[in-house]
Every structure is written in structure tokens, then in C-alpha cells.
């Protein structure tokens, strides 16, 4: 296992996964909200800070996400950070950092 580029997240899907076919393989893209809690020193109140992560899952992981995950589903993800660039419709170069899934557990939403 490559421990130099390893990310582990526990959070909830912010939207339904967008799944498409690329070169005879499925790819799923979705966002995950991860919350952290801390005590505000000035007010002594507990505060919540939410961070958003872009996630990409390929092949069997994409199929699992498509079948078991919807908006709000809690997920446990292990993977690695990847950077990529693309040009938007105006020809402007954009940079994206995302987590590429290496393992994923989808926990169903509570009823």
C-alpha cells in the first residue's frame, strides 16, 4: 500500500452520483461533505466546519456507488489525491484536485 498519498474520509454525499461510460468502463463523480467540530475559544461554543471533496470512482467502485449511494448516503472512502487540468468552454485552463476511490463503503441513509 502506498502510504505517501493516502486519503481516508467519512462523510455524506452532497448530491446523487453522476455516472457515465468511458472507454467501456463506468466512472462516477460526486461530492462528499466532511464535518469537523471544534470549540470556539472566544465564545466557548462548539462549532462545525464542513469541507467538500470531489470524488471519482472507476469500474467496480463506480458500479457500487451507482447501485448503493444517493444524496445523503454516508460513505467511508479510502483513496488517493489526484490533480488534473482541463479547459472550460471559454478555453480557460482549470485545475481540479479530487480523491480517486481505492475502497468505498456506502451506508444506507437512516429511515
Secondary structure, 3 states (H helix, E strand, C coil): CCCCCCEEEEEEECCCCEEEEECCEEEEEEEEEEEEEEECCCCCCEEEEEEEEEEEEEHHHHHHHHHHCCCCCEEEEEEEEEEEEEECCCCCEEEEEEEEEEEEEEECCCC
